[in-house]
């Protein structure tokens, strides 16, 4: 993509309304723009990041055998009335009346809808286990939306739902998602701490929050350092139950639940850090299947309410969380897996024919090699170009100027480390295309 043709409306100054780093940088780097309180337009670079996160989330869900569907954003109120949550959910639910005076709502979550689908279509234990997920927009009418997309009213979420014949099978499904979440966050370049959590409005008696470490996090966590030593990305196949049991037994608590005097972890092994919640999983048994009569015929021919779990990841929230964990004074520092482009190609002298010819050639060769390139071909000073590239946070900057070209070299800068090296044009293409 040529930057002269890209819609990337950057800001030089910090917006007054932005209270946290991710909100400031997303506005300044031209990733989002607000339309009303807690609701945002996703601009081209921001959308590219979100789509890459979405794809990693999808791949790890598919890896577990979960099946992707797509449920609507608007739900009939009668399903929530049936489960007993319509009034209990509170004012965060956006309630709607259609032209026929039917009560509807903009879904904040989908337990009722998926349970209704299940009870209408699945009749036998032979069709279990079953796990279905979707990636869909949600709306929760926060009383005070703040922190940009970190606590907005409209957000993109992956949520999925498991159905099993008994509690033992249900916990196996739960553990698959537990591991899938840890793998997902590791692929995003994040350290995720699974913290035993309250079940809240969802219900049930087994739940974990996934908190990623960031200095600007809202929560203070205390956890066993061994949690950081599990390399889940490199593991293949199903992880054995003993490993999962060990992971879940490791100490991790939010500050308000941490008992310093009775902590089971030795002081030298206890870590304290700030965290941002990016995922939450629940096993709630028969709460919804009992309320909504979602039963299957068991091996003995009797009807049995299915055991259920639900599992959510804030896909759009992860964009902000990644920025909170990956930035410096100059801007964003994207992990390569989710960066909107891998390379920022900077032409320092657009009116120099040799510079432009070299940049055009590099752009063509890198693109042909499958490298995503944002080519800064704007007619403006070098200082502004460098500032925008640092702000956008692309992993690599390939800088082409007349002085270097006379010596047959270009400069390659690593955004995260700041390391710079001079390479021939062919070596630069080979290194970035590897």
C-alpha positions as a Markdown table, in Angstrom:
| # | Residue | x | y | z |
|---|---|---|---|---|
| 1 | Unk | 0.0 | 0.0 | 0.0 |
| 2 | Unk | 1.3 | 3.4 | -1.0 |
| 3 | Unk | 0.9 | 5.8 | 1.9 |
| 4 | Unk | -0.1 | 8.6 | -0.5 |
| 5 | Unk | -3.2 | 6.5 | -1.3 |
| 6 | Unk | -3.8 | 5.2 | 2.2 |
| 7 | Unk | -6.3 | 6.8 | 4.7 |
| 8 | Unk | -4.1 | 7.2 | 7.8 |
| 9 | Unk | -5.1 | 10.5 | 9.5 |
| 10 | Unk | -2.4 | 10.9 | 12.1 |
| 11 | Unk | -2.4 | 13.5 | 14.9 |
| 12 | Unk | 0.7 | 15.3 | 16.3 |
| 13 | Unk | -0.8 | 16.1 | 19.7 |
| 14 | Unk | -2.4 | 13.8 | 22.3 |
| 15 | Unk | -6.2 | 14.1 | 22.2 |
| 16 | Unk | -7.6 | 15.6 | 25.4 |
| 17 | Unk | -10.3 | 12.9 | 25.8 |
| 18 | Unk | -7.8 | 10.0 | 25.7 |
| 19 | Unk | -6.9 | 8.8 | 29.2 |
| 20 | Unk | -4.8 | 5.7 | 28.5 |
| 21 | Unk | -1.9 | 5.0 | 26.2 |
| 22 | Unk | -3.7 | 2.7 | 23.8 |
| 23 | Unk | -6.5 | 5.2 | 23.3 |
| 24 | Unk | -4.1 | 8.0 | 22.7 |
| 25 | Unk | -1.9 | 6.0 | 20.2 |
| 26 | Unk | -4.9 | 4.6 | 18.3 |
| 27 | Unk | -6.2 | 8.1 | 17.7 |
| 28 | Unk | -2.8 | 9.6 | 16.9 |
| 29 | Unk | -1.8 | 6.7 | 14.6 |
| 30 | Unk | -5.2 | 6.9 | 12.7 |
| 31 | Unk | -6.5 | 3.5 | 13.7 |
| 32 | Unk | -9.9 | 4.6 | 15.0 |
| 33 | Unk | -12.2 | 7.6 | 15.2 |
| 34 | Unk | -15.1 | 8.0 | 17.7 |
| 35 | Unk | -18.7 | 8.5 | 16.5 |
| 36 | Unk | -20.4 | 8.6 | 19.9 |
| 37 | Unk | -19.5 | 7.6 | 23.4 |
| 38 | Unk | -17.8 | 4.2 | 23.4 |
| 39 | Unk | -18.5 | 3.6 | 19.7 |
| 40 | Unk | -15.7 | 3.8 | 17.0 |
| 41 | Unk | -15.1 | 3.6 | 13.3 |
| 42 | Unk | -12.2 | 1.3 | 12.6 |
| 43 | Unk | -9.9 | 2.9 | 10.0 |
| 44 | Unk | -7.8 | 0.9 | 7.5 |
| 45 | Unk | -4.7 | 0.2 | 9.7 |
| 46 | Unk | -6.7 | -0.5 | 12.8 |
| 47 | Unk | -9.0 | -2.9 | 10.9 |
| 48 | Unk | -6.0 | -4.8 | 9.5 |
| 49 | Unk | -4.7 | -5.4 | 13.0 |
| 50 | Unk | -8.1 | -6.5 | 14.3 |
| 51 | Unk | -8.5 | -8.9 | 11.4 |
| 52 | Unk | -5.2 | -10.5 | 12.0 |
| 53 | Unk | -6.0 | -11.0 | 15.7 |
| 54 | Unk | -9.4 | -12.4 | 14.6 |
| 55 | Unk | -7.7 | -14.9 | 12.3 |
| 56 | Unk | -5.3 | -16.2 | 15.0 |
| 57 | Unk | -8.2 | -16.6 | 17.4 |
| 58 | Unk | -10.1 | -18.5 | 14.7 |
| 59 | Unk | -7.2 | -20.8 | 13.9 |
| 60 | Unk | -6.8 | -21.8 | 17.6 |
| 61 | Unk | -10.6 | -22.4 | 17.9 |
| 62 | Unk | -10.6 | -24.5 | 14.8 |
| 63 | Unk | -7.6 | -26.5 | 16.1 |
| 64 | Unk | -9.8 | -27.7 | 19.0 |
| 65 | Unk | -12.5 | -29.0 | 16.7 |
| 66 | Unk | -14.9 | -26.1 | 17.4 |
| 67 | Unk | -17.3 | -25.3 | 14.6 |
| 68 | Unk | -17.7 | -21.7 | 13.4 |
| 69 | Unk | -21.2 | -20.3 | 12.9 |
| 70 | Unk | -22.6 | -16.7 | 12.9 |
| 71 | Unk | -25.4 | -15.6 | 15.1 |
| 72 | Unk | -27.3 | -12.3 | 14.7 |
| 73 | Unk | -26.6 | -9.2 | 16.8 |
| 74 | Unk | -30.4 | -8.7 | 17.5 |
| 75 | Unk | -32.0 | -11.3 | 19.7 |
| 76 | Unk | -35.7 | -11.9 | 20.7 |
| 77 | Unk | -36.3 | -10.9 | 24.4 |
| 78 | Unk | -38.4 | -14.0 | 25.0 |
| 79 | Unk | -35.3 | -16.2 | 25.0 |
| 80 | Unk | -33.8 | -14.1 | 27.8 |
| 81 | Unk | -37.1 | -14.1 | 29.6 |
| 82 | Unk | -37.1 | -17.9 | 29.5 |
| 83 | Unk | -33.6 | -18.1 | 31.0 |
| 84 | Unk | -34.5 | -15.6 | 33.7 |
| 85 | Unk | -31.8 | -13.1 | 32.7 |
| 86 | Unk | -33.8 | -10.5 | 30.9 |
| 87 | Unk | -34.5 | -8.4 | 33.9 |
| 88 | Unk | -31.5 | -9.5 | 35.9 |
| 89 | Unk | -29.0 | -8.3 | 33.3 |
| 90 | Unk | -29.6 | -4.7 | 34.1 |
| 91 | Unk | -29.3 | -1.5 | 32.1 |
| 92 | Unk | -26.2 | -2.6 | 30.2 |
| 93 | Unk | -28.6 | -4.4 | 27.9 |
| 94 | Unk | -29.8 | -2.3 | 25.0 |
| 95 | Unk | -33.5 | -3.2 | 24.7 |
| 96 | Unk | -35.4 | -2.5 | 21.5 |
| 97 | Unk | -39.0 | -2.7 | 20.3 |
| 98 | Unk | -39.6 | -3.4 | 16.7 |
| 99 | Unk | -42.4 | -2.0 | 14.5 |
| 100 | Unk | -44.7 | -4.9 | 15.6 |
| 101 | Unk | -44.1 | -4.1 | 19.3 |
| 102 | Unk | -42.0 | -7.2 | 19.8 |
| 103 | Unk | -39.4 | -6.9 | 22.4 |
| 104 | Unk | -35.8 | -7.3 | 21.1 |
| 105 | Unk | -32.3 | -6.6 | 22.3 |
| 106 | Unk | -28.9 | -6.0 | 21.0 |
| 107 | Unk | -27.0 | -9.1 | 22.2 |
| 108 | Unk | -24.4 | -8.6 | 25.0 |
| 109 | Unk | -23.7 | -12.4 | 24.9 |
| 110 | Unk | -25.3 | -15.5 | 23.3 |
| 111 | Unk | -25.9 | -18.2 | 25.8 |
| 112 | Unk | -29.7 | -18.1 | 25.3 |
| 113 | Unk | -29.6 | -18.1 | 21.5 |
| 114 | Unk | -27.1 | -20.9 | 21.2 |
| 115 | Unk | -29.1 | -23.0 | 23.7 |
| 116 | Unk | -32.2 | -22.4 | 21.7 |
| 117 | Unk | -30.4 | -23.6 | 18.5 |
| 118 | Unk | -29.1 | -26.7 | 20.3 |
| 119 | Unk | -32.5 | -27.8 | 21.8 |
| 120 | Unk | -34.1 | -27.4 | 18.4 |
| 121 | Unk | -31.6 | -29.5 | 16.5 |
| 122 | Unk | -29.7 | -31.9 | 18.8 |
| 123 | Unk | -31.6 | -34.8 | 20.3 |
| 124 | Unk | -29.1 | -37.6 | 21.1 |
| 125 | Unk | -26.0 | -38.0 | 23.3 |
| 126 | Unk | -24.4 | -39.6 | 20.2 |
| 127 | Unk | -24.1 | -36.0 | 18.7 |
| 128 | Unk | -22.0 | -34.9 | 21.7 |
| 129 | Unk | -19.6 | -33.4 | 22.4 |
| 130 | Unk | -20.4 | -30.3 | 20.4 |
| 131 | Unk | -18.7 | -26.9 | 20.5 |
| 132 | Unk | -19.8 | -23.9 | 18.3 |
| 133 | Unk | -18.3 | -20.4 | 18.2 |
| 134 | Unk | -18.8 | -17.2 | 16.3 |
| 135 | Unk | -16.9 | -13.9 | 16.1 |
| 136 | Unk | -19.6 | -11.2 | 16.2 |
| 137 | Unk | -20.2 | -7.6 | 17.4 |
| 138 | Unk | -21.7 | -7.1 | 20.9 |
| 139 | Unk | -23.2 | -4.2 | 22.6 |
| 140 | Unk | -23.2 | -3.4 | 26.3 |
| 141 | Unk | -24.5 | 0.0 | 27.4 |
| 142 | Unk | -21.7 | 0.9 | 29.8 |
| 143 | Unk | -22.7 | 3.7 | 32.2 |
| 144 | Unk | -19.3 | 5.4 | 31.7 |
| 145 | Unk | -17.5 | 4.1 | 28.5 |
| 146 | Unk | -13.8 | 5.0 | 28.8 |
| 147 | Unk | -10.3 | 4.0 | 27.8 |
| 148 | Unk | -11.2 | 4.0 | 24.1 |
| 149 | Unk | -11.9 | 0.4 | 22.8 |
| 150 | Unk | -10.7 | -1.0 | 26.1 |
| 151 | Unk | -14.1 | -0.3 | 27.7 |
| 152 | Unk | -16.3 | 0.7 | 24.9 |
| 153 | Unk | -20.0 | 0.0 | 24.3 |
| 154 | Unk | -19.7 | -1.8 | 21.0 |
| 155 | Unk | -17.0 | -4.5 | 20.6 |
| 156 | Unk | -16.0 | -7.5 | 18.5 |
| 157 | Unk | -15.9 | -10.7 | 20.5 |
| 158 | Unk | -15.3 | -14.4 | 19.9 |
| 159 | Unk | -17.6 | -16.4 | 22.0 |
| 160 | Unk | -18.2 | -20.2 | 21.9 |
| 161 | Unk | -20.3 | -22.7 | 23.7 |
| 162 | Unk | -19.7 | -26.3 | 24.6 |
| 163 | Unk | -22.3 | -29.0 | 25.1 |
| 164 | Unk | -21.5 | -32.3 | 26.8 |
| 165 | Unk | -23.3 | -35.3 | 28.2 |
| 166 | Unk | -22.0 | -35.0 | 31.8 |
| 167 | Unk | -19.8 | -32.9 | 34.0 |
| 168 | Unk | -16.6 | -34.9 | 33.4 |
| 169 | Unk | -16.9 | -34.5 | 29.6 |
| 170 | Unk | -17.8 | -30.8 | 30.2 |
| 171 | Unk | -14.6 | -30.2 | 32.0 |
| 172 | Unk | -12.6 | -31.8 | 29.2 |
| 173 | Unk | -14.2 | -29.3 | 26.8 |
| 174 | Unk | -13.4 | -26.5 | 29.3 |
| 175 | Unk | -9.8 | -27.5 | 29.5 |
| 176 | Unk | -9.5 | -27.6 | 25.7 |
| 177 | Unk | -10.5 | -24.0 | 25.6 |
| 178 | Unk | -8.2 | -23.1 | 28.6 |
| 179 | Unk | -5.3 | -24.4 | 26.6 |
| 180 | Unk | -6.5 | -22.8 | 23.3 |
| 181 | Unk | -6.6 | -19.4 | 25.0 |
| 182 | Unk | -3.1 | -19.7 | 26.4 |
| 183 | Unk | -1.9 | -20.7 | 22.9 |
| 184 | Unk | -3.8 | -17.8 | 21.3 |
| 185 | Unk | -2.2 | -15.2 | 23.5 |
| 186 | Unk | 1.2 | -16.7 | 23.2 |
| 187 | Unk | 0.9 | -16.5 | 19.4 |
| 188 | Unk | 0.0 | -12.8 | 19.8 |
| 189 | Unk | 3.3 | -12.3 | 21.7 |
| 190 | Unk | 1.6 | -11.8 | 25.0 |
| 191 | Unk | 2.2 | -13.3 | 28.4 |
| 192 | Unk | -1.3 | -14.4 | 29.7 |
| 193 | Unk | -1.9 | -15.3 | 33.3 |
| 194 | Unk | -5.0 | -17.5 | 33.9 |
| 195 | Unk | -6.7 | -16.3 | 37.1 |
| 196 | Unk | -9.5 | -18.1 | 38.9 |
| 197 | Unk | -12.5 | -15.8 | 38.7 |
| 198 | Unk | -16.0 | -15.2 | 39.8 |
| 199 | Unk | -18.7 | -16.3 | 37.4 |
| 200 | Unk | -20.9 | -13.2 | 37.7 |
| 201 | Unk | -24.0 | -12.9 | 35.5 |
| 202 | Unk | -23.0 | -15.8 | 33.3 |
| 203 | Unk | -23.3 | -18.3 | 36.2 |
| 204 | Unk | -21.6 | -21.6 | 37.1 |
| 205 | Unk | -18.9 | -22.6 | 39.5 |
| 206 | Unk | -15.7 | -22.8 | 37.4 |
| 207 | Unk | -14.2 | -19.8 | 35.7 |
| 208 | Unk | -10.9 | -18.3 | 34.6 |
| 209 | Unk | -10.0 | -14.8 | 33.5 |
| 210 | Unk | -7.0 | -14.4 | 31.2 |
| 211 | Unk | -5.0 | -11.3 | 32.2 |
| 212 | Unk | -2.1 | -10.1 | 29.9 |
| 213 | Unk | 0.8 | -8.4 | 31.6 |
| 214 | Unk | 1.1 | -4.6 | 30.9 |
| 215 | Unk | 2.4 | -1.8 | 33.1 |
| 216 | Unk | -0.8 | 0.2 | 32.5 |
| 217 | Unk | -3.2 | -2.7 | 33.5 |
| 218 | Unk | -6.1 | -2.0 | 35.8 |
| 219 | Unk | -5.7 | -5.2 | 37.9 |
| 220 | Unk | -2.8 | -6.1 | 40.2 |
| 221 | Unk | -1.9 | -9.7 | 40.0 |
| 222 | Unk | 0.1 | -12.1 | 42.2 |
| 223 | Unk | 1.2 | -15.3 | 40.5 |
| 224 | Unk | 3.7 | -18.1 | 40.6 |
| 225 | Unk | 6.5 | -17.4 | 38.2 |
| 226 | Unk | 6.3 | -20.9 | 36.8 |
| 227 | Unk | 3.2 | -19.9 | 34.8 |
| 228 | Unk | 5.5 | -17.9 | 32.5 |
| 229 | Unk | 7.6 | -21.0 | 31.7 |
| 230 | Unk | 5.0 | -23.0 | 29.8 |
| 231 | Unk | 5.8 | -22.9 | 26.0 |
| 232 | Unk | 2.3 | -23.7 | 24.7 |
| 233 | Unk | 2.9 | -22.5 | 21.1 |
| 234 | Unk | 5.5 | -25.2 | 20.4 |
| 235 | Unk | 3.3 | -28.0 | 21.8 |
| 236 | Unk | 1.4 | -30.1 | 19.3 |
| 237 | Unk | -1.7 | -32.2 | 19.6 |
| 238 | Unk | -3.7 | -32.5 | 22.8 |
| 239 | Unk | -1.9 | -31.5 | 26.0 |
| 240 | Unk | -2.1 | -34.2 | 28.6 |
| 241 | Unk | -4.4 | -33.8 | 31.5 |
| 242 | Unk | -1.5 | -33.8 | 34.0 |
| 243 | Unk | 0.0 | -30.7 | 32.4 |
| 244 | Unk | -3.4 | -28.9 | 32.4 |
| 245 | Unk | -4.0 | -29.8 | 36.0 |
| 246 | Unk | -0.6 | -28.5 | 36.9 |
| 247 | Unk | -1.2 | -25.2 | 35.1 |
| 248 | Unk | -4.5 | -24.7 | 36.8 |
| 249 | Unk | -3.1 | -25.5 | 40.2 |
| 250 | Unk | -0.4 | -22.8 | 39.9 |
| 251 | Unk | -1.2 | -19.8 | 42.1 |
| 252 | Unk | -2.6 | -16.7 | 40.4 |
| 253 | Unk | -4.8 | -14.1 | 42.2 |
| 254 | Unk | -6.0 | -10.6 | 41.9 |
| 255 | Unk | -4.8 | -8.3 | 44.6 |
| 256 | Unk | -8.2 | -8.2 | 46.5 |
| 257 | Unk | -8.1 | -12.0 | 46.9 |
| 258 | Unk | -4.4 | -12.4 | 47.5 |
| 259 | Unk | -3.6 | -13.4 | 51.1 |
| 260 | Unk | 0.0 | -12.4 | 51.7 |
| 261 | Unk | 0.3 | -14.2 | 55.0 |
| 262 | Unk | -1.0 | -17.5 | 53.7 |
| 263 | Unk | 0.2 | -17.5 | 50.1 |
| 264 | Unk | 1.4 | -21.0 | 49.1 |
| 265 | Unk | 4.2 | -19.6 | 46.8 |
| 266 | Unk | 7.6 | -18.8 | 48.2 |
| 267 | Unk | 8.4 | -15.1 | 48.2 |
| 268 | Unk | 11.3 | -15.6 | 45.7 |
| 269 | Unk | 8.9 | -17.3 | 43.2 |
| 270 | Unk | 6.0 | -14.9 | 43.6 |
| 271 | Unk | 5.5 | -12.3 | 40.9 |
| 272 | Unk | 3.5 | -9.1 | 41.1 |
| 273 | Unk | 2.4 | -7.3 | 37.9 |
| 274 | Unk | -0.4 | -5.3 | 36.4 |
| 275 | Unk | -2.8 | -7.1 | 34.1 |
| 276 | Unk | -5.5 | -6.4 | 31.5 |
| 277 | Unk | -8.4 | -8.9 | 31.1 |
| 278 | Unk | -8.7 | -10.1 | 27.5 |
| 279 | Unk | -10.6 | -13.4 | 27.9 |
| 280 | Unk | -13.0 | -15.2 | 30.2 |
| 281 | Unk | -14.1 | -18.8 | 30.3 |
| 282 | Unk | -17.0 | -20.4 | 32.2 |
| 283 | Unk | -18.2 | -23.9 | 33.0 |
| 284 | Unk | -21.8 | -23.5 | 34.2 |
| 285 | Unk | -23.2 | -27.0 | 34.0 |
| 286 | Unk | -26.9 | -27.2 | 33.4 |
| 287 | Unk | -27.9 | -23.6 | 34.3 |
| 288 | Unk | -29.2 | -22.8 | 30.9 |
| 289 | Unk | -30.2 | -26.3 | 29.8 |
| 290 | Unk | -32.4 | -26.7 | 32.8 |
| 291 | Unk | -34.0 | -23.3 | 32.4 |
| 292 | Unk | -34.6 | -23.7 | 28.7 |
| 293 | Unk | -35.2 | -27.5 | 28.6 |
| 294 | Unk | -32.2 | -28.4 | 26.4 |
| 295 | Unk | -32.0 | -32.1 | 26.8 |
| 296 | Unk | -30.8 | -35.1 | 24.9 |
| 297 | Unk | -31.6 | -38.8 | 25.0 |
| 298 | Unk | -28.9 | -40.6 | 27.1 |
| 299 | Unk | -27.5 | -44.1 | 26.6 |
| 300 | Unk | -30.4 | -45.5 | 28.8 |
| 301 | Unk | -33.1 | -43.7 | 26.8 |
| 302 | Unk | -33.8 | -41.1 | 29.4 |
| 303 | Unk | -33.7 | -37.4 | 28.7 |
| 304 | Unk | -30.6 | -35.6 | 30.3 |
| 305 | Unk | -30.0 | -31.8 | 30.5 |
| 306 | Unk | -26.7 | -31.1 | 28.8 |
| 307 | Unk | -23.6 | -29.7 | 30.6 |
| 308 | Unk | -22.5 | -26.4 | 29.1 |
| 309 | Unk | -19.6 | -23.9 | 29.1 |
| 310 | Unk | -19.0 | -20.5 | 27.4 |
| 311 | Unk | -15.7 | -19.0 | 26.4 |
| 312 | Unk | -15.1 | -15.4 | 25.4 |
| 313 | Unk | -12.2 | -13.4 | 23.9 |
| 314 | Unk | -12.4 | -9.7 | 23.3 |
| 315 | Unk | -11.0 | -9.5 | 19.8 |
| 316 | Unk | -11.3 | -5.7 | 19.4 |
| 317 | Unk | -10.1 | -5.2 | 23.1 |
| 318 | Unk | -7.0 | -7.2 | 22.2 |
| 319 | Unk | -5.9 | -4.4 | 19.8 |
| 320 | Unk | -5.8 | -2.0 | 22.7 |
| 321 | Unk | -4.3 | -4.5 | 25.1 |
| 322 | Unk | -1.5 | -5.2 | 22.6 |
| 323 | Unk | -0.7 | -1.5 | 22.4 |
| 324 | Unk | -0.7 | -1.2 | 26.2 |
| 325 | Unk | 1.9 | -4.0 | 26.4 |
| 326 | Unk | 3.9 | -2.9 | 23.3 |
| 327 | Unk | 4.8 | 0.8 | 23.0 |
| 328 | Unk | 7.4 | 3.5 | 23.8 |
| 329 | Unk | 7.5 | 7.3 | 23.8 |
| 330 | Unk | 7.4 | 7.4 | 20.0 |
| 331 | Unk | 4.4 | 5.2 | 19.4 |
| 332 | Unk | 3.2 | 1.6 | 18.9 |
| 333 | Unk | 5.5 | -1.4 | 18.6 |
| 334 | Unk | 3.4 | -4.1 | 17.0 |
| 335 | Unk | 4.3 | -7.8 | 17.3 |
| 336 | Unk | 5.0 | -9.1 | 13.8 |
| 337 | Unk | 2.1 | -11.5 | 13.9 |
| 338 | Unk | -0.5 | -8.7 | 14.1 |
| 339 | Unk | 1.2 | -5.7 | 12.5 |
| 340 | Unk | -0.9 | -4.0 | 9.8 |
| 341 | Unk | 2.2 | -4.2 | 7.6 |
| 342 | Unk | 5.5 | -5.9 | 8.2 |
| 343 | Unk | 7.7 | -3.2 | 6.6 |
| 344 | Unk | 7.5 | 0.6 | 6.3 |
| 345 | Unk | 9.4 | 1.6 | 3.1 |
| 346 | Unk | 10.6 | 5.2 | 3.5 |
| 347 | Unk | 11.6 | 7.2 | 0.4 |
| 348 | Unk | 13.7 | 10.1 | 1.8 |
| 349 | Unk | 13.8 | 12.0 | -1.4 |
| 350 | Unk | 10.7 | 11.5 | -3.5 |
| 351 | Unk | 11.9 | 13.9 | -6.2 |
| 352 | Unk | 15.2 | 12.1 | -6.7 |
| 353 | Unk | 14.8 | 9.8 | -9.6 |
| 354 | Unk | 17.3 | 7.2 | -8.3 |
| 355 | Unk | 15.6 | 7.1 | -4.9 |
| 356 | Unk | 12.1 | 6.7 | -6.4 |
| 357 | Unk | 13.3 | 4.0 | -8.8 |
| 358 | Unk | 15.0 | 2.1 | -6.1 |
| 359 | Unk | 11.9 | 2.3 | -3.8 |
| 360 | Unk | 9.6 | 1.3 | -6.6 |
| 361 | Unk | 11.8 | -1.7 | -7.3 |
| 362 | Unk | 12.0 | -2.7 | -3.6 |
| 363 | Unk | 8.2 | -2.3 | -3.2 |
| 364 | Unk | 7.6 | -4.5 | -6.2 |
| 365 | Unk | 10.0 | -7.2 | -5.1 |
| 366 | Unk | 8.9 | -7.3 | -1.5 |
| 367 | Unk | 5.2 | -7.4 | -2.5 |
| 368 | Unk | 5.9 | -10.3 | -4.9 |
| 369 | Unk | 7.7 | -12.1 | -2.1 |
| 370 | Unk | 4.5 | -11.9 | 0.0 |
| 371 | Unk | 5.8 | -9.2 | 2.3 |
| 372 | Unk | 3.2 | -6.6 | 3.4 |
| 373 | Unk | 4.7 | -3.1 | 2.7 |
| 374 | Unk | 3.5 | 0.3 | 3.6 |
| 375 | Unk | 5.4 | 2.5 | 1.1 |
| 376 | Unk | 5.8 | 6.2 | 2.3 |
| 377 | Unk | 5.9 | 7.9 | -1.1 |
| 378 | Unk | 4.6 | 11.2 | 0.2 |
| 379 | Unk | 6.4 | 14.5 | -0.8 |
| 380 | Unk | 7.3 | 15.7 | 2.7 |
| 381 | Unk | 10.3 | 16.0 | 5.0 |
| 382 | Unk | 12.1 | 13.1 | 6.5 |
| 383 | Unk | 11.3 | 14.1 | 10.0 |
| 384 | Unk | 7.6 | 13.7 | 9.5 |
| 385 | Unk | 8.0 | 10.4 | 7.8 |
| 386 | Unk | 10.1 | 8.9 | 10.6 |
| 387 | Unk | 7.6 | 10.2 | 13.2 |
| 388 | Unk | 4.7 | 8.6 | 11.4 |
| 389 | Unk | 6.5 | 5.3 | 10.9 |
| 390 | Unk | 7.5 | 5.1 | 14.6 |
| 391 | Unk | 3.9 | 6.1 | 15.6 |
| 392 | Unk | 2.4 | 3.4 | 13.3 |
| 393 | Unk | 4.7 | 0.8 | 14.9 |
| 394 | Unk | 5.5 | -1.5 | 11.9 |
| 395 | Unk | 8.2 | -4.1 | 12.9 |
| 396 | Unk | 10.7 | -2.9 | 10.2 |
| 397 | Unk | 11.6 | 0.3 | 8.5 |
| 398 | Unk | 13.5 | 0.2 | 5.2 |
| 399 | Unk | 15.0 | 3.6 | 4.6 |
| 400 | Unk | 16.2 | 4.7 | 1.2 |
| 401 | Unk | 18.1 | 7.9 | 0.7 |
| 402 | Unk | 20.4 | 9.3 | -2.0 |
| 403 | Unk | 23.5 | 9.1 | 0.2 |
| 404 | Unk | 23.1 | 5.4 | 0.9 |
| 405 | Unk | 22.2 | 4.6 | -2.7 |
| 406 | Unk | 25.5 | 6.1 | -3.9 |
| 407 | Unk | 27.2 | 3.3 | -1.8 |
| 408 | Unk | 24.7 | 0.7 | -3.0 |
| 409 | Unk | 23.0 | 0.3 | 0.4 |
| 410 | Unk | 19.8 | 1.0 | 2.2 |
| 411 | Unk | 19.1 | 1.2 | 6.0 |
| 412 | Unk | 17.0 | -1.3 | 7.9 |
| 413 | Unk | 15.7 | -0.4 | 11.3 |
| 414 | Unk | 14.1 | -2.8 | 13.8 |
| 415 | Unk | 11.3 | -0.8 | 15.5 |
| 416 | Unk | 11.4 | -2.8 | 18.7 |
| 417 | Unk | 15.1 | -2.7 | 19.4 |
| 418 | Unk | 16.0 | 0.4 | 17.5 |
| 419 | Unk | 18.9 | -1.6 | 15.9 |
| 420 | Unk | 20.0 | -0.2 | 12.5 |
| 421 | Unk | 22.1 | -1.9 | 9.8 |
| 422 | Unk | 23.1 | -1.1 | 6.2 |
| 423 | Unk | 22.3 | -3.7 | 3.6 |
| 424 | Unk | 22.5 | -4.0 | -0.2 |
| 425 | Unk | 19.1 | -3.8 | -1.8 |
| 426 | Unk | 19.1 | -7.5 | -2.6 |
| 427 | Unk | 20.1 | -8.5 | 0.9 |
| 428 | Unk | 17.3 | -6.3 | 2.3 |
| 429 | Unk | 14.7 | -8.1 | 0.2 |
| 430 | Unk | 16.1 | -11.5 | 1.2 |
| 431 | Unk | 16.1 | -10.7 | 4.9 |
| 432 | Unk | 12.6 | -9.3 | 4.9 |
| 433 | Unk | 11.2 | -12.0 | 2.7 |
| 434 | Unk | 12.6 | -14.8 | 4.7 |
